[in-house]
């Protein structure tokens, strides 16, 4: 039989036999009826077909929601209680509230695979992975679906540090805070962080994970060596740059659309003992951006971020928010006579070890700062342990909880803006639309496109240098609905202003309500994104809260 006829014939036969559990890869490998040249290839096809299609569940007749949950056999637990499902219906953003069918506490990756395979038996049930609940716009919710509590996974205490190979294996539901503490016990630490560390590993890797180290090492997604993922067809798969690479890069920054991260292998580096933490103030945006770009293009500080503050004595968003210690103060008389409604400051960090000579550290700091054009009298610095520096936002969290604003809504807006348009953005947004502040931190600092892997699912502006812009809004302890609506409306105004002015920008932690908007967001990467969805989650079971795809039968 000629190969042109033979291959389609066998492919059909394999599909039929595999679906009835009558063939396996081993059977094909040892079959004398198949030519030697084709035997190995067909064995691989069979193995993949059986693994990816999980025919036992796919071929079963559709079930009702009640029967699916009743028949769901997992080692963990399934909670239908109002209190628990209420938790799963909310997030840090506090803007959306969507009730799930059940809250699943899995014992491990196998439980997650069983949950997804069970959901496939229904034409409507969806599955969402919930980390520490820090989504802003309901991205980790599932309306009348199944929400998986990643933090409760039985393997969550697994943080295995490999000192010789300089990596750490962690469960997807582990908090970065715990990763930091475990790794520091070996004198090691991941290369790239987020500002706030009480986020799950799987959660940040599904977006990108950005902080002041990203100009050196890229986002957290650029420091991943290997993943274990449960796909939208309920198959647990190990993937990396060299193994199942399409799945690997799809999941990184994939907004949870292609699989749930159950384990990640993260690169490590030797951790410093101490940090020289510095803030320097600017009155002019062009000087601020010029210095920021100079720093990220050179080997100087280990961390570079930037902030916008209101040019006033507002305790939250003005001058008092800049000093790093209680014995430091911001004296506005040092500012130039003519200043605008907002000011800017760079936040910098230099790593060193406790045995390093202080004069050497001082000399390096002066060398790096000498090239900058900040207001000389408005320079603030302290020495901090490396751990305390990385946990700086966690410390701020305690104060926010004490004042009651941590659990109120947070209409945040995060975006990437091209270097080409950041000056215009400053004029129309920083100095106009939000010149009165956002009642919380307002970040902006440059990043290098070359440090991001284009094979991941993250979309970026076109320029080689682009700026993170983050409006981290807080409401008052007992906010009125009108206050929240006003913040959301202002966010929308900023986005529409960017569109109207033709700015090259992308939302980070994106949120859209329609397919048309998502297509525009992904641009020329939309087709690739859709193809990946068809391959790894063809029924659109996963991450319905993103509102990118609709569950299909």
Beta strands, then each sheet from edge to edge (+ up, - down):
strand 1: 77-79
strand 2: 102-105
strand 3: 127-130
strand 4: 146-149
strand 5: 159-162
strand 6: 167-171
strand 7: 188-190
strand 8: 224-231
strand 9: 236-240
strand 10: 259-270
strand 11: 274-282
strand 12: 303-310
strand 13: 342-352
strand 14: 379-385
strand 15: 413-418
strand 16: 442-448
strand 17: 465-471
strand 18: 505-507
sheet 1: 1+ 2- 4- 3-
sheet 2: 5+ 6- 10+ 7-
sheet 3: 5+ 6- 10+ 8- 9+
sheet 4: 12+ 13- 11+ 14-
sheet 5: 16+ 17- 15+ 18-
end
